[in-house]
Structure formats: C-alpha cells, structure tokens
Amino acid sequence: MRILSVCFLNCLIASTFNFAATCAAQNSPMASIGVSDDKLHFVDSNGMAFRVWGVNYDHDAAGLLIEDYWATDWPRVEEDFEEIKALGANVVRIHLQVAKFMSTADEPNKASLSHLAKLLKLAERLELYLDVTGLGCYHKADLPDWYDQLDESARWQVQAKFWRAVADVCKDSPAVFCYDLMNEPILAGAKPEKDWLAGELGGKHFVQRISLDLKGRTREEVAAKWVETMTSAIREVDQKRMLTVGVIPWAHVFPGAKPLFYSPEVGGPLDFVSVHFYPKSNEVQKALDALEVYKIGKPIVVEEFFPLSCSLEEAAEFIEKSSTDGLVSFYWGKTIEQNEQAGNIQGAIIAKWLTYFRDHAAAAKR
C-alpha cells in the first residue's frame, strides 16, 4: 500500500510538473527573429533556425487595403489572420500607406497607429510575425496634394517621420519580423521624371520613385542617402528589428543587371535581401539565374511569389531549387474552399496554389 502511495505521489508530482511546464510554454513570450551570427540565415531568440513561409496580406478580393476596413470591420481582420495561420504561414507582410499614417507633413495619424498596435497584439496571440512594409502609395486617390507636391528632401523627411512613428509603436513587439522600407522603389533615369509613381497595375501603384531627378548624382549615391535617411529614423527608436527593401529583380528583366539597393555602396544598413519573383512558363531557370545575383552573403527572402505566369509544377520547381531563407506568397481574404466555390478559373488557380502552400508549410519551415 505504501509503495502504491509513493508511486501515486510520484505520478502526481510528474503530472503537475508537466502541466506547469506546458502552461509556461503556452504563456512564454513570443521569440523574436534576427540574423544568425554568421549573417547568412535567420534564428529566433532561442537560437533556433527560422525559415519564412508567409503571405502578403496586401488587399482583399475586392482590392481594399487593410487600412480601408480595419477600423470598421476588425472581426474580418481577425478571421483572415486565423485563416492565414491555418494555412501554416509564420509571416504576414502588411502594407501601410503614407497618406493613412501621416495626417500632415509633421503629424502622424494617431488612429492608424492605434490600429497598428492592435494588429501587433493579434499577431502576438496567433504567433504570426509581421513584415511591416511602409511608405505605400498604392491608391493614388488617397494621396494628399501636399505630399505629392513636396520636393525630394521634404518628401524624404515625411517618409522618415512615418518610419519613426511606426517603429515607435512596433519597437517592443516580438511579432515584428522586419521593417521593409518601401515596396519596389526606383529612381529617375538619365532624364528627370514628373510623377513619383510609376505605372498602374490592377488599379494600384506598386512601384514608387524615391527621386525625380538625379541632378548629377549617381544612382548609388541617391539610393544610399535615402536608405540611410530611412534606417536612421527607425534606429532612433528601434535598434533591434531587421531592415530590408523589397525590390524588383532587374536581373530577371535585363540579364546581367546588378543590384542597386543590395550593392556594397547602398545595402550596408539592410539586414537581409528581399526580392520579388513571378517566374514565367518555360523560364524557371532564367528566374533562378536572376536570383543568384542577389546572393550577397546575407539571408535572402523571395518576398513576393505567385504562379501568375507559370504552372503550379513550375512554381514548385522554382521553390525547390531556389535555396533561400524563405518565401512570401499572397492571401486575399478567401479560403481554399471559398475559392473553389467561386466557380471560375481565377478561384480554381488560387485554391490549387493555397492547397500547395498549406500542404508544404511544415517542410518549408524546417
């Protein structure tokens, strides 16, 4: 009887210990992500390797940005993030517009910053990391005249204030994976430009100029000064989170082209490389060759990817052969089942891709 009592007591102690350990694990802070000591890969604050398998949450099926509905339909944001989590993603790339976060040239929009803080709490609860991409001008109608009429120096100062305000909200959250300074920035060419925004695609302007006139400066000089201005503003309030810039891989468009933002003259303050790839059918190897140009001794993430112009099999081939530190595709607010039920080709393609994304999530994150 005494032996049984001792055994029961030992079992009770062990069970209590295991339960306590489980609770502690569940309540432990979310690990933050950084660059490994050799600067080649990502690790979390526990020293474990980390690979990105994420989605761009850039707009919904109707083309609305998160800023268009997070104030009036927050349950929808929560539902979408839960669906993203269910797909096996660990990173969500969000896109913030300048006009929504700067009320004036000097005054950040407090309401937008408050919603961003709320989004961070949601990400922490679901253990989803945020790639915070800023300075968006996707909806041209949202741009105030005062911002569009600024000269280069004044525009950069507004952009720096945007980043200082955003980073101040984000600085204490482990859910911040990185700050992406701008989506696909470009510069003027030999001739001055008149419009800060490049061409329209699907009602949005994804590409933005950081300078309209080189004024005798080299492209490297302008890009380096802009990167320094943005990163310095962030580092004033947040010295820990990683920094990057999502770029168009021009080597994919013009074979032999060299990186600008990831050149030695420009990319020093950037912690890892972010490139955007949409391989074309029968040109997977061309995309892989272009990707090699961006392997500069830093972690590399394919920050935008979708089988837009290639088959699912070709997309899978690119992923399997790309040898990167992660990939970020897209989620437009509809589940696999909802896309299947749409009854059209677009829905079928998206459903098929999301199924692949979900089924390969576990292996991709290892």
HELIX and SHEET records of a PDB file:
HELIX    1   1 ARG A    2  ASN A   27  1                                  26    
HELIX    2   2 ILE A   66  ASP A   68  5                                   3    
HELIX    3   3 TRP A   74  ALA A   86  1                                  13    
HELIX    4   4 VAL A   98  PHE A  101  1                                   4    
HELIX    5   5 LYS A  110  LEU A  126  1                                  17    
HELIX    6   6 LYS A  140  ASP A  142  5                                   3    
HELIX    7   7 ASP A  145  ASP A  148  1                                   4    
HELIX    8   8 GLU A  152  CYS A  170  1                                  19    
HELIX    9   9 ARG A  219  ARG A  235  1                                  17    
HELIX   10  10 TRP A  250  VAL A  253  1                                   4    
HELIX   11  11 VAL A  284  GLU A  292  1                                   9    
HELIX   12  12 LEU A  312  SER A  322  1                                  11    
HELIX   13  13 ILE A  336  GLN A  341  1                                   6    
HELIX   14  14 ILE A  345  ASP A  359  1                                  15    
HELIX   15  15 ALA A  361  ALA A  364  1                                   4    
SHEET    1   A 3 ILE A  33  VAL A  35  0                                        
SHEET    2   A 3 PHE A  42  ASP A  44 -1                                        
SHEET    3   A 3 ALA A  49  PHE A  50 -1                                        
SHEET    1   B 8 ILE A 300  PHE A 305  0                                        
SHEET    2   B 8 VAL A 273  PHE A 277  1                                        
SHEET    3   B 8 MET A 242  VAL A 247  1                                        
SHEET    4   B 8 VAL A 176  ASN A 183  1                                        
SHEET    5   B 8 TYR A 129  GLY A 136  1                                        
SHEET    6   B 8 VAL A  91  GLN A  97  1                                        
SHEET    7   B 8 VAL A  52  ASN A  56  1                                        
SHEET    8   B 8 GLY A 326  PHE A 330  1                                        
SHEET    1   C 2 PRO A 185  LEU A 187  0                                        
SHEET    2   C 2 GLN A 208  SER A 211  1                                        
END                                                                             
